[in-house]
Amino acid sequence: MNIKSFLRFVELPTKVASMIPFLMGTLYALYRFEDFYVLRFGLMFVSLLSFDMATTAINNYYDFKKASKTHGYGYETHNAIVHFKLKESTVVATIVILLALAAGGGIALVTQTGLLVFLLGGLSFLIGILYSFGPIPISRMPLGELFSGLFMGFVIIFISAYIHTDEHVVSLLLQNGWVSLNINIMEVLYLFWFSVPAILGIAGIMLANNICDIDEDVENRRYTLPVYIGRRNALVLFKSLYYVSYLDLVVLLILGINPILVLAILLTLIPLHRNIDLFKQKQEKASTFILAVKNFVLMNAARIAVLGAAVLLNMIM
């Protein structure tokens, strides 16, 4: 396996779905609590990126093993194992190495933070594995959008903020055999509202992927959400996810979580609307699926830019 086939196998461009929430949570901690730990940041980066790549690799490997129809619908092109004629032993070894890196980074992070990171990280690992593996993987059910959105959109942001600001959000301590849990409910709710664009944007990526694969999924008995609700309803849902995420700006401004600069993000509605229309015209993995990724990056990178600017202003002032 060379670098090109590896990058295709783990679908590196889609890793923005985990890296952007990671940066959003970090900047949230910097803006709201003015806390940052370099080592914790680095450990989570290694663990998160490795696990995200491993999950994609497992999903591609499982599809390769379970596919009942391996020709047509672009299967030979978008499945890297088939396209690059990768050896099964090499594929499995790559998955094991990525999981080892993810676990190692995660354990090291737990030693720096505490039990809550262990519990949330362990749950995320479990959901990530069950997403692609098991008797009925989550990716083969109409729950993929929900689980991917919540865990990659909210849980990643929560952990990436918590590792810098645990005393402000949740305290989970083990003392004398008893677990002491103190939750700042309002801060958790604020963090959830802040995460809504990432949650819905990631769900949009999964939905677009499943819409593009709807014919192939029917052949291979993958009963995803678009298979259940139909292409037309799936496209309506795809469009709605993005516009609802912009309503979140109003909530954040009312709560005082985001700076007034956040209103500049409304300008991204113009290219986002254009991308939605292009995807509605043609749903194809090779050409238009990337529009969902672009929309996710567009609306969330804009939030990162605004929050980053606010952090810099706070430092200057």
Rosetta blueprint (number, residue, H / E / L):
1 M L
2 N L
3 I H
4 K H
5 S H
6 F H
7 L H
8 R H
9 F H
10 V L
11 E L
12 L H
13 P H
14 T H
15 K H
16 V H
17 A H
18 S H
19 M H
20 I H
21 P H
22 F H
23 L H
24 M H
25 G H
26 T H
27 L H
28 Y H
29 A H
30 L H
31 Y H
32 R H
33 F L
34 E L
35 D L
36 F L
37 Y L
38 V H
39 L H
40 R H
41 F H
42 G H
43 L H
44 M H
45 F H
46 V H
47 S H
48 L H
49 L H
50 S H
51 F H
52 D H
53 M H
54 A H
55 T H
56 T H
57 A H
58 I H
59 N H
60 N H
61 Y H
62 Y H
63 D H
64 F H
65 K H
66 K H
67 A L
68 S L
69 K L
70 T L
71 H L
72 G L
73 Y L
74 G L
75 Y H
76 E H
77 T H
78 H H
79 N L
80 A H
81 I H
82 V H
83 H H
84 F L
85 K L
86 L L
87 K L
88 E H
89 S H
90 T H
91 V H
92 V H
93 A H
94 T H
95 I H
96 V H
97 I H
98 L H
99 L H
100 A H
101 L H
102 A H
103 A H
104 G H
105 G H
106 G H
107 I H
108 A H
109 L H
110 V H
111 T H
112 Q H
113 T L
114 G L
115 L H
116 L H
117 V H
118 F H
119 L H
120 L H
121 G H
122 G H
123 L H
124 S H
125 F H
126 L H
127 I H
128 G H
129 I H
130 L H
131 Y H
132 S H
133 F L
134 G L
135 P L
136 I L
137 P L
138 I H
139 S H
140 R H
141 M L
142 P L
143 L L
144 G H
145 E H
146 L H
147 F H
148 S H
149 G H
150 L H
151 F H
152 M H
153 G H
154 F H
155 V H
156 I H
157 I H
158 F H
159 I H
160 S H
161 A H
162 Y H
163 I H
164 H H
165 T H
166 D H
167 E H
168 H H
169 V H
170 V E
171 S E
172 L E
173 L E
174 L E
175 Q E
176 N L
177 G L
178 W E
179 V E
180 S E
181 L E
182 N E
183 I E
184 N L
185 I H
186 M H
187 E H
188 V H
189 L H
190 Y H
191 L H
192 F H
193 W H
194 F H
195 S H
196 V H
197 P H
198 A H
199 I H
200 L H
201 G H
202 I H
203 A H
204 G H
205 I H
206 M H
207 L H
208 A H
209 N H
210 N H
211 I H
212 C H
213 D L
214 I H
215 D H
216 E H
217 D H
218 V H
219 E H
220 N L
221 R L
222 R L
223 Y L
224 T L
225 L H
226 P H
227 V H
228 Y H
229 I H
230 G L
231 R H
232 R H
233 N H
234 A H
235 L H
236 V H
237 L H
238 F H
239 K H
240 S H
241 L H
242 Y H
243 Y H
244 V H
245 S H
246 Y H
247 L H
248 D H
249 L H
250 V H
251 V H
252 L H
253 L H
254 I H
255 L H
256 G L
257 I L
258 N L
259 P L
260 I H
261 L H
262 V H
263 L H
264 A H
265 I H
266 L H
267 L H
268 T H
269 L H
270 I H
271 P H
272 L H
273 H H
274 R H
275 N H
276 I H
277 D H
278 L H
279 F H
280 K H
281 Q H
282 K L
283 Q L
284 E L
285 K L
286 A L
287 S L
288 T L
289 F L
290 I H
291 L H
292 A H
293 V H
294 K H
295 N H
296 F H
297 V H
298 L H
299 M H
300 N H
301 A H
302 A H
303 R H
304 I H
305 A H
306 V H
307 L H
308 G H
309 A H
310 A H
311 V H
312 L H
313 L H
314 N H
315 M H
316 I H
317 M L
